[in-house]
Amino acid sequence: MRLPRLALTCWLALCVVVAVAAALRFQSSDTQNEGWALNADLRQLAPRLALHPATEAALDALTQHASQGLVVALQHPDEWQLEDAVYAFEDALSELNGLTLGSEEQALSAYRAFLLTHRFRMLNDAQWATLQSIDDATLVKRARQRLFSAASAMQLYSVEEDPFGLLNDYALAALEALSAQQAPADLTESMYVQILNVRLRDTSMSLDAQRAAIEELEAVMEAMRSADPQLSLQYSGVPRFTVDAAQEAERDIRRISMISGLGIVLLLLGILRHPAALLLPALSIGFGGLCAFVACQYLFAQVHVLAMVFGASLVGVVVDYSLHFIYCQHGSPARQSALYRALALSLLTSVLGYFALMFSGLQALQQVAAFSVIGLACGWLCVIALGPLLFRRAIEPRDHWLRARIASGLRGAQQIPKILVFMTAALIIVSALASLTRIAHFSDSPRHFFNANPALLEAEQAVQSLSDGLEPATFILASAEDASDLYRKLTTLQAAYPEAKKLLGLPNLLPAPERQDDAYERYQVLFREGGAASQLLRSLDQRPPEAEWQQALSQNWVRSGYAELLEQMGPPFDVLWQADSQEVRSLLFLPKGMNLSALGDAVAQVPGLTLLSVIEENTAALRVLRERALWLLALACGLAAMLSLTRYRHPRAALVPLSAIAVVLLVLSFAQIPISVFHVMALYLVLGLGMDYVIFVEEMARGDGDKAKTMTHTMVAIVLSAATSLLSFGLLSLSSMPVIQAFGLTVLIGNSVNLIGAFWLAGRAAYSATPRSVGA
């Protein structure tokens, strides 16, 4: 048997696709040196979230920093035993492979050294006001009193380096703001607490490595609790939630995949009794997914995880191609022609539906479109090219019982009046549209995508209650013409909302440019030869290092830009400042307990200041994504209806998937299930599967021979395809993960309606005496 011309053409096209995919893969690796890159950043889902690249890089760095950190709280009723426990914990931590103490102490030490290097530029507003109001003699007198006072503050610098204690006071004020989480605090009258920051040693650790590191940490903590029952240790952090969520998802997916995979294998082998019945779907799915991934990697430099999640759902559509090919490839030329025509139209409608996402203007949705279109096209090519090779001879399925039941169902479906079906479908569609504006609920918060472990949430709240930390994932972005303008805007904000003085950012680390200049001029007078600093040291019977002072003054004369100054401090301070030829930008952090509503109102009154909440911004991004996906779904449905009218001169084909989508929306609305972006994305799959079913019914009805027999064979393939889809995705509705559950529930409801609609269409095609006409 010679291969059909179309199959031969597709075989050649398949070879070309394989060669191009391989070339793109190697080119992607050679030019970018990134290999396979996945992106899960929700901030890229909406255009309005697009920030300056430098600011986005800073936020990425902060997010990466937070995602690798754990906070450990040690509590003990005895202060000295708590200190011993801290030392013991640090020693045990140094022996672990995956964890290390946070770099905060190193950063603070580097900052203290930085201040000493630039000490003649460091004065805050209060110090400047004091120096303006007193003469040198009074300053020397106060400095002597300070040195001999029993209540003198901690001394970070020597008298020769900082005779008047001005740098010391400046540093202590800055370090107090920077290290709020590091200092031990009284928990109750009889309890003490110490907060330690712990980090993963390698920022690129896999989930398995993170899991192992957390298990090591828990083993250390359990050993310390056993050694001292009065010692309490608690910990929390992003890695703990990440590992727990991954474990939960892994358990769900493993269990559901095992059940659905076993069910599909038993179903196909039990009925088709041929290993190629599994080989063809597996090859087409694998090849389509690989080509789609390589192409998106090449086109977008990285693949968004949303494209991967949705692209994996194309299994249901590609399996349709294989099953219809297995059932319908052998027969008369008219039947084969109808099969290839149906396969082509099925691919066309699916491609049109997914291609609508290309007009979203959002790169994440464009990646979904590209992944889906390329994956479907390559999977389709694989079926057409390899199918004739794998099935040179027709196989004899063991489906006699199934065919008998389907034939009976078709006769019953044919008796349902057409007007009743159309009126019911119209009522369902209108009701669904009304429900979207009246009773439907929507969920766009990323917090609702996963079920957080209650025990972990309790530990998180307990640790947070013990530390004076910062508001998580909340910032103020300040944009200005230059550094002076930036400080003026922050001063305006503090005047409107005094609590804003507690904000942590650049003003805590460095004075404004004008204040640096003022400080330098005042220090020049104080540290000149024979000046107040020299008089103070001589009164203490010490030789003033005047030459060293003059050298330091000379080095401090050149004002460094803020970018250079922060670079000298090193991470994490360097992310606080971004600048280009047009503007400068800086990030400020919010301490816990601040009134965000009042702060937001004050920020809104200052041009150039923006209050950013990562959770709120991601929620807005997902809302935009959901809304655009809904509008584009409506466009895809319109294209499907146009194709139905053009090809079949009747809207009956489009009514099936439209009714399925409407039923899903009605069920979700009346069940008070919030509709998320994952419900909407699953509706694209419902549309694609529904159009597949009706196209095969309509096209195969135009072949020659016994219409009832042809429709029975066609519906057997459709029922098996629907069964594989429901086994693949319907079982996902049983998952405890909201994201997975949303996708599975949508496909379960929608594809069940698709199957019912296909039965009715096939029943009319099988037993209708009126021949069907085909549009031009």
MOWOGI-V999660 format. One record per pair of residues at least 6 apart in sequence whose ideal C-beta (glycine too) atoms are under 8 Angstrom apart, sorted by sequence separation. I is the first residue (numbers start at 1). J is the second residue. D is the distance in whole Angstrom. If there is no record, write none. Layout:
# MOWOGI-V999660
i;j;d
I;J;D
I;J;D
This chain:
# MOWOGI-V999660
i;j;d
28;34;8
29;35;6
43;49;5
44;50;8
50;56;8
76;82;4
93;99;6
94;100;8
146;152;6
161;167;7
162;168;5
186;192;6
187;193;5
225;231;6
269;275;8
297;303;6
330;336;8
360;366;7
480;486;4
494;500;5
510;516;8
525;531;6
526;532;5
527;533;5
537;543;7
538;544;7
578;584;7
579;585;7
590;596;7
603;609;5
644;650;7
645;651;6
647;653;8
667;673;8
669;675;8
701;707;6
735;741;5
75;82;7
93;100;7
94;101;8
115;122;6
185;192;8
186;193;8
202;209;7
224;231;6
225;232;8
296;303;5
328;335;6
329;336;7
358;365;8
493;500;5
494;501;5
525;532;8
526;533;5
527;534;8
537;544;4
566;573;5
567;574;6
577;584;7
578;585;5
603;610;7
604;611;8
644;651;6
668;675;5
703;710;6
734;741;8
765;772;7
3;11;7
51;59;7
74;82;6
93;101;6
123;131;7
131;139;7
134;142;8
184;192;6
185;193;6
205;213;7
225;233;6
269;277;7
328;336;8
357;365;5
358;366;6
478;486;6
480;488;8
511;519;7
560;568;8
566;574;5
577;585;8
578;586;7
603;611;5
644;652;7
732;740;5
733;741;6
76;85;6
184;193;6
224;233;6
268;277;5
269;278;7
357;366;7
360;369;8
480;489;6
577;586;5
590;599;7
644;653;4
645;654;8
701;710;7
732;741;7
735;744;6
155;165;8
157;167;6
184;194;5
200;210;6
268;278;6
293;303;6
328;338;8
329;339;6
490;500;8
534;544;4
566;576;6
576;586;6
641;651;6
644;654;4
665;675;7
700;710;6
701;711;7
734;744;7
74;85;6
90;101;6
156;167;8
157;168;6
184;195;8
296;307;6
328;339;4
357;368;6
358;369;5
478;489;6
533;544;6
566;577;5
576;587;6
600;611;5
643;654;8
668;679;7
700;711;7
732;743;6
733;744;4
74;86;6
147;159;7
153;165;8
156;168;5
201;213;8
221;233;4
357;369;4
358;370;8
478;490;7
534;546;6
575;587;7
599;611;7
732;744;3
733;745;4
43;56;7
155;168;6
182;195;7
200;213;6
265;278;7
268;281;8
356;369;8
490;503;8
641;654;4
700;713;8
731;744;7
732;745;8
154;168;8
157;171;8
181;195;5
221;235;7
325;339;7
354;368;7
355;369;6
563;577;6
640;654;5
697;711;7
700;714;5
729;743;7
730;744;6
74;89;7
153;168;7
156;171;5
182;197;8
293;308;8
324;339;7
354;369;5
357;372;8
562;577;5
596;611;8
664;679;8
729;744;5
732;747;8
733;748;5
43;59;8
153;169;7
156;172;7
181;197;7
533;549;7
563;579;6
72;89;7
490;507;6
529;546;5
562;579;7
596;613;8
637;654;7
640;657;7
641;658;7
697;714;6
730;747;6
154;172;7
217;235;7
293;311;8
324;342;7
325;343;7
354;372;4
355;373;6
561;579;8
640;658;8
696;714;6
697;715;8
729;747;4
730;748;4
41;60;8
146;165;6
153;172;6
198;217;7
292;311;6
324;343;7
354;373;5
527;546;8
664;683;6
729;748;7
143;163;6
486;506;8
487;507;7
637;657;7
143;164;5
529;550;8
637;658;6
696;717;7
697;718;7
726;747;8
730;751;8
142;164;8
143;165;7
289;311;7
321;343;6
350;372;8
351;373;5
354;376;7
527;549;5
562;584;8
661;683;5
664;686;7
696;718;7
725;747;7
726;748;6
729;751;8
289;312;7
527;550;8
637;661;7
139;164;6
214;239;7
289;314;8
321;346;7
351;376;6
487;512;4
661;686;6
693;718;5
726;751;6
213;239;8
214;240;6
288;314;7
320;346;7
321;347;8
350;376;5
351;377;7
487;513;8
527;553;6
660;686;5
661;687;6
725;751;5
726;752;7
476;503;7
478;505;8
660;687;8
484;512;7
633;661;7
693;721;8
70;99;8
210;239;5
214;243;6
285;314;8
347;376;6
476;505;8
483;512;7
484;513;5
524;553;6
657;686;6
692;721;8
693;722;8
722;751;6
285;315;5
288;318;6
347;377;7
483;513;5
484;514;6
523;553;7
657;687;5
660;690;5
722;752;8
210;242;7
211;243;5
657;689;8
689;721;8
722;754;7
69;102;6
210;243;5
285;318;5
317;350;6
347;380;5
520;553;8
657;690;3
689;722;8
722;755;5
284;318;5
285;319;7
470;504;7
656;690;5
657;691;5
207;242;7
211;246;8
207;243;7
211;247;7
520;556;6
689;725;6
719;755;7
198;235;7
281;318;7
284;321;7
343;380;7
520;557;7
654;691;8
656;693;7
657;694;7
718;755;7
119;157;8
281;319;5
284;322;6
653;691;7
656;694;5
127;166;6
198;237;8
200;239;6
207;246;5
343;383;7
654;694;8
718;758;5
116;157;6
281;322;4
343;384;7
653;694;4
119;161;7
127;169;7
280;322;5
281;323;8
517;559;7
652;694;8
653;695;7
119;162;7
123;166;7
127;170;7
516;559;7
715;758;7
112;156;6
122;166;8
340;384;8
685;729;8
715;759;7
718;762;8
116;161;6
122;167;6
277;322;8
280;325;7
653;698;6
124;170;6
280;326;7
513;559;7
123;170;7
633;680;6
640;687;7
682;729;8
715;762;5
119;167;5
122;170;5
629;677;6
636;684;7
714;762;6
122;171;8
124;173;7
277;326;6
626;675;8
626;676;7
630;680;6
633;683;6
637;687;7
644;694;8
648;698;6
116;167;7
626;677;4
629;680;5
633;684;6
636;687;6
640;691;6
647;698;8
711;762;5
115;167;6
510;562;7
625;677;5
629;681;6
711;763;8
272;326;7
622;676;8
626;680;6
633;687;7
711;765;5
712;766;7
115;170;7
510;565;6
622;677;5
629;684;8
711;766;4
115;171;5
506;562;7
710;766;8
307;364;7
311;368;7
318;375;8
509;566;8
306;364;5
310;368;5
314;372;6
318;376;7
321;379;7
325;383;6
329;387;6
689;747;8
707;765;6
708;766;4
112;171;6
115;174;8
304;363;7
317;376;6
321;380;6
325;384;8
329;388;7
707;766;5
708;767;7
111;171;8
304;364;5
307;367;4
311;371;4
509;569;7
682;742;7
686;746;7
690;750;7
707;767;8
306;367;7
307;368;5
310;371;7
311;372;6
314;375;5
318;379;4
322;383;6
326;387;8
330;391;8
678;739;5
682;743;5
685;746;8
686;747;6
689;750;8
690;751;8
693;754;6
697;758;6
701;762;8
306;368;6
310;372;7
314;376;6
317;379;8
318;380;7
321;383;4
325;387;5
329;391;6
676;738;8
681;743;7
685;747;6
689;751;5
693;755;7
111;174;7
112;175;7
300;363;7
304;367;5
307;370;8
308;371;7
676;739;8
679;742;5
683;746;6
690;753;8
694;757;7
698;761;7
111;175;7
303;367;7
304;368;8
307;371;4
311;375;6
330;394;4
509;573;6
678;742;4
679;743;8
682;746;4
686;750;3
690;754;4
693;757;7
694;758;6
697;761;5
701;765;4
314;379;7
318;383;7
322;387;7
326;391;6
329;394;8
678;743;5
682;747;5
685;750;8
686;751;6
689;754;6
693;758;4
697;762;5
701;766;8
300;366;8
325;391;7
676;742;6
679;745;8
108;175;6
111;178;7
300;367;6
509;576;7
679;746;5
683;750;7
690;757;7
694;761;6
698;765;7
303;371;7
678;746;8
682;750;7
686;754;7
690;758;8
697;765;6
326;395;7
108;178;6
300;370;8
327;397;8
506;576;5
702;772;6
108;179;6
296;367;6
299;370;6
505;576;6
506;577;6
701;772;6
673;745;8
702;774;6
108;182;8
296;370;6
698;772;7
104;179;7
295;370;7
296;371;5
295;371;8
104;181;8
105;182;7
104;182;6
292;370;7
293;371;7
296;374;8
668;746;8
292;371;5
295;374;5
483;562;6
292;372;7
506;586;5
505;586;6
292;374;4
505;587;6
506;588;7
664;746;6
667;749;6
291;374;6
292;375;4
505;588;3
291;375;7
504;588;7
505;589;6
503;588;5
504;589;4
664;749;5
288;374;8
289;375;6
292;378;7
503;589;7
504;590;8
663;749;6
664;750;5
288;375;4
291;378;4
503;590;6
504;591;7
663;750;7
288;376;7
503;591;8
288;377;8
502;591;5
660;749;8
661;750;6
664;753;8
288;378;4
289;379;8
660;750;4
663;753;5
287;378;6
288;379;3
660;751;7
287;379;7
288;380;8
502;594;7
104;197;5
660;753;4
102;196;8
285;379;6
288;382;7
659;753;6
660;754;5
101;196;7
102;197;3
284;379;4
287;382;5
499;594;6
101;197;7
102;198;6
103;199;7
284;380;8
499;595;7
101;198;6
102;199;5
656;753;8
657;754;6
660;757;7
100;198;7
101;199;7
284;382;4
486;584;6
490;588;8
656;754;6
659;757;6
99;198;5
100;199;6
283;382;6
284;383;5
485;584;8
499;598;8
500;599;7
99;199;7
486;586;6
499;599;7
657;757;8
99;200;6
100;201;5
483;584;6
497;598;6
656;757;3
82;184;7
98;200;6
99;201;6
284;386;8
481;583;6
482;584;6
497;599;6
500;602;7
655;757;7
656;758;7
98;201;6
280;383;6
283;386;6
480;583;6
481;584;7
97;201;7
98;202;8
479;583;5
480;584;6
497;601;8
79;184;8
93;198;7
479;584;7
480;585;8
497;602;4
656;761;7
90;196;8
280;386;6
479;585;5
496;602;5
89;196;7
98;205;7
280;387;6
478;585;7
86;194;5
477;585;6
478;586;5
653;761;7
85;194;8
477;586;8
478;587;8
493;602;6
496;605;6
652;761;7
71;181;7
82;192;5
86;196;7
280;390;6
477;587;6
478;588;6
493;603;7
496;606;7
82;193;8
83;194;8
98;209;6
279;390;6
280;391;8
476;587;7
75;187;6
82;194;6
98;210;7
475;587;5
476;588;4
77;190;5
79;192;5
475;588;7
476;589;8
493;606;5
77;191;6
78;192;8
98;212;6
99;213;5
276;390;4
475;589;6
476;590;7
492;606;5
76;191;7
77;192;7
97;212;8
98;213;3
276;391;6
474;589;8
475;590;7
75;191;6
76;192;6
97;213;7
474;590;5
493;609;6
75;192;7
96;213;7
99;216;7
489;606;5
75;193;5
98;216;6
99;217;6
277;395;7
471;589;7
489;607;8
74;193;7
97;216;7
276;395;8
470;589;5
471;590;4
489;608;6
73;193;6
74;194;5
96;216;5
470;590;6
471;591;7
489;609;6
73;194;8
96;217;7
274;395;5
470;591;6
471;592;6
73;195;6
74;196;7
273;395;7
469;591;8
470;592;7
474;596;7
72;195;7
272;395;6
273;396;8
468;591;7
469;592;6
471;594;7
485;608;8
71;195;6
72;196;5
93;217;8
96;220;7
273;397;7
468;592;7
648;772;8
649;773;6
71;196;8
72;197;8
272;397;5
273;398;6
471;596;7
71;197;6
72;198;6
271;397;5
272;398;8
648;774;7
649;775;5
70;197;8
71;198;8
93;220;7
271;398;6
476;603;6
647;774;7
648;775;6
69;197;6
70;198;4
92;220;5
270;398;7
271;399;5
464;592;7
480;608;6
647;775;5
69;198;7
70;199;7
479;608;5
646;775;6
69;199;5
478;608;6
479;609;8
68;199;5
69;200;8
89;220;7
92;223;8
271;402;7
478;609;5
479;610;8
68;200;5
92;224;7
477;609;7
476;609;6
477;610;5
476;610;7
68;203;5
89;224;7
476;611;6
477;612;6
88;224;7
475;611;8
476;612;7
474;611;8
475;612;5
474;612;7
64;203;6
85;224;7
474;613;5
473;613;7
474;614;7
473;614;4
473;615;6
85;228;7
70;214;8
89;233;8
72;217;8
85;231;5
70;217;7
81;228;7
72;221;8
81;230;8
82;231;8
81;231;8
76;228;8
78;230;8
77;230;6
76;230;6
76;231;5
75;231;7
76;232;7
74;231;7
75;232;4
74;232;7
75;233;8
73;232;8
74;233;6
75;234;8
73;233;7
72;233;7
73;234;5
72;234;7
73;235;7
72;235;4
71;235;7
70;235;5
71;236;6
70;236;7
71;237;6
70;237;4
69;237;5
447;615;7
69;238;7
70;239;6
446;615;7
68;238;8
69;239;8
70;240;7
445;615;7
67;238;5
68;239;7
66;238;6
67;239;7
446;618;5
445;618;8
446;619;7
445;619;5
67;242;7
444;619;5
444;620;8
446;622;7
445;622;8
444;622;4
444;623;4
442;623;7
444;626;6
442;626;7
436;630;8
248;450;8
248;451;7
245;450;5
248;453;8
245;452;8
244;453;5
241;452;7
241;453;8
244;456;6
241;456;6
240;456;6
240;459;8
241;460;8
236;456;7
236;459;5
235;459;7
236;460;4
234;459;6
440;665;7
236;462;8
448;674;7
236;463;5
449;676;8
234;462;5
235;463;7
236;464;8
440;668;7
441;669;8
448;676;7
234;463;5
429;658;6
432;661;7
433;662;8
436;665;6
440;669;4
422;652;8
425;655;5
429;659;7
432;662;4
435;665;6
439;669;5
428;659;5
431;662;7
432;663;7
435;666;6
439;670;7
441;672;6
443;674;3
441;673;8
442;674;6
443;675;7
444;676;7
422;655;7
425;658;7
429;662;5
432;665;4
436;669;8
441;674;4
442;675;5
443;676;5
444;677;7
421;655;8
425;659;5
428;662;5
432;666;5
435;669;4
441;675;7
442;676;7
428;663;6
431;666;6
435;670;8
440;675;6
425;662;8
432;669;8
428;666;7
36;293;7
37;297;7
44;304;7
365;625;7
36;297;6
45;306;8
364;625;7
362;624;7
39;302;5
362;625;7
365;628;7
37;301;7
38;302;7
39;303;7
40;304;7
365;629;7
37;302;4
38;303;6
39;304;5
40;305;4
28;294;7
37;303;7
38;304;8
39;305;7
362;628;7
34;301;8
36;303;8
38;305;6
361;628;8
365;632;7
34;302;8
195;463;8
360;628;5
21;290;7
25;294;5
28;297;5
32;301;6
360;629;7
21;291;5
24;294;5
28;298;5
38;308;7
24;295;7
27;298;7
195;466;7
25;297;8
195;467;5
357;629;7
360;632;6
14;287;8
21;294;5
24;297;8
25;298;8
193;466;5
359;632;7
17;291;6
21;295;7
24;298;4
357;632;6
356;632;5
359;635;8
356;633;8
187;466;7
356;635;5
356;636;4
185;466;7
354;636;8
185;468;7
353;636;4
356;639;7
352;636;7
451;736;6
181;467;5
353;639;7
451;737;7
180;467;8
181;468;6
352;639;5
353;640;7
450;737;6
451;738;6
180;468;4
181;469;6
352;640;7
450;738;7
180;469;7
449;738;6
450;739;7
349;639;8
448;738;6
449;739;5
349;640;6
352;643;7
349;643;6
348;643;7
345;643;8
410;708;7
407;708;7
410;711;6
345;647;7
410;712;7
407;712;5
410;715;7
406;712;6
409;715;8
403;712;5
406;715;5
403;713;8
406;716;6
372;684;8
368;681;7
403;716;6
406;719;6
47;361;6
402;716;6
47;362;7
46;362;7
45;362;6
399;716;6
402;719;7
44;363;6
45;364;5
397;716;8
44;364;6
178;504;7
177;504;6
357;684;8
178;508;7
354;684;6
177;508;5
178;509;8
353;684;6
4;336;7
6;340;6
174;508;5
353;687;5
354;688;7
173;508;8
174;509;6
353;688;6
4;340;8
350;688;4
353;691;7
349;688;7
421;760;6
350;691;7
349;691;4
350;692;7
349;692;8
416;760;6
346;691;7
346;692;5
349;695;7
413;759;5
418;764;7
413;760;5
416;763;8
415;763;8
346;695;5
410;759;7
413;762;7
414;763;4
345;695;5
346;696;7
409;759;6
413;763;3
414;764;6
412;763;7
413;764;7
410;762;6
411;763;7
414;766;7
342;695;5
410;763;4
414;767;4
342;696;5
345;699;7
409;763;7
414;768;7
411;766;8
342;698;8
410;766;5
411;767;7
342;699;4
410;767;7
341;699;5
342;700;6
339;699;8
17;378;6
338;699;5
339;700;7
164;526;7
338;700;5
14;378;8
17;381;6
338;702;6
335;700;8
338;703;4
337;703;8
14;381;5
13;381;6
14;382;6
164;532;8
317;685;7
335;703;4
164;533;7
309;678;8
313;682;7
316;685;6
320;689;7
334;703;5
335;704;7
163;533;5
334;704;4
335;705;7
10;381;5
14;385;4
310;681;5
314;685;8
317;688;5
332;703;7
334;705;8
13;385;7
14;386;8
164;536;7
313;685;5
317;689;6
320;692;5
324;696;6
328;700;7
331;703;8
332;704;6
163;536;5
316;689;6
320;693;8
332;705;6
10;384;4
11;385;4
163;537;6
310;684;8
331;705;7
10;385;4
11;386;8
306;681;8
310;685;8
317;692;6
335;710;7
320;696;8
7;384;6
160;537;7
6;384;6
7;385;6
159;537;7
7;387;7
7;388;5
159;540;7
160;542;7
159;542;7
4;388;6
160;544;8
3;388;5
160;545;5
328;713;7
3;389;8
327;713;5
328;714;7
1;388;8
124;511;6
128;515;6
139;526;8
327;714;7
122;510;8
123;511;6
160;548;8
73;462;7
122;511;6
136;525;8
327;716;6
328;717;7
73;463;5
121;511;7
125;515;7
128;518;6
136;526;7
324;714;8
327;717;4
1;392;6
72;463;8
75;466;8
124;515;8
128;519;7
131;522;6
326;717;7
71;463;5
123;515;6
140;532;5
144;536;7
73;466;5
139;532;6
143;536;5
147;540;8
324;717;5
73;467;7
122;516;8
128;522;8
323;717;5
121;516;4
123;518;7
136;531;7
137;532;8
140;535;6
144;539;7
71;467;7
123;519;4
136;532;4
140;536;5
144;540;8
122;519;6
320;717;8
323;720;5
324;721;8
71;469;8
111;509;7
121;519;5
320;718;8
323;721;5
120;519;7
121;520;6
123;522;7
136;535;8
140;539;7
120;520;6
320;721;5
323;724;8
319;721;6
120;523;4
42;446;6
120;524;8
316;721;8
319;724;5
66;472;8
319;725;7
66;473;8
120;527;7
316;724;7
316;725;4
63;473;8
315;725;8
180;591;8
316;728;6
315;728;6
316;729;6
59;475;8
313;729;7
55;477;7
51;477;8
309;739;8
313;743;7
316;747;7
120;552;6
119;552;7
120;553;6
309;743;8
313;747;8
121;556;6
316;751;8
120;556;4
119;556;7
117;555;8
118;556;6
121;559;8
118;560;8
118;565;7
271;720;7
114;565;8
117;568;8
268;720;7
267;720;7
114;568;6
114;569;5
267;723;6
268;724;8
267;724;7
111;569;6
110;569;6
110;570;5
264;724;5
267;727;7
107;569;8
111;573;7
107;570;7
264;727;5
107;571;7
263;727;5
264;728;7
107;572;6
107;573;7
260;727;4
103;571;8
259;727;8
260;728;5
260;731;5
259;731;6
256;731;5
256;732;6
256;734;7
256;735;6
253;735;8
252;735;5
252;736;6
252;737;6
253;740;7
248;736;7
249;737;6
252;740;6
248;737;7
249;740;7
65;572;6
61;571;8
62;572;7
61;572;7
62;575;6
61;575;5
58;575;4
58;576;8
58;578;6
57;578;8
55;578;5
54;578;4
54;579;8
62;587;8
52;578;7
54;580;7
52;580;8
59;587;8
58;587;6
55;585;5
54;585;7
55;587;8
52;585;6
63;614;8
59;614;8
49;617;6
43;614;8
49;620;7
48;620;7
49;621;6
45;618;8
43;617;6
46;620;6
43;618;7
46;621;4
42;618;4
45;621;4
48;624;8
44;621;8
45;622;6
47;624;8
43;621;6
46;624;4
42;621;5
45;624;7
46;625;7
42;622;7
45;625;5
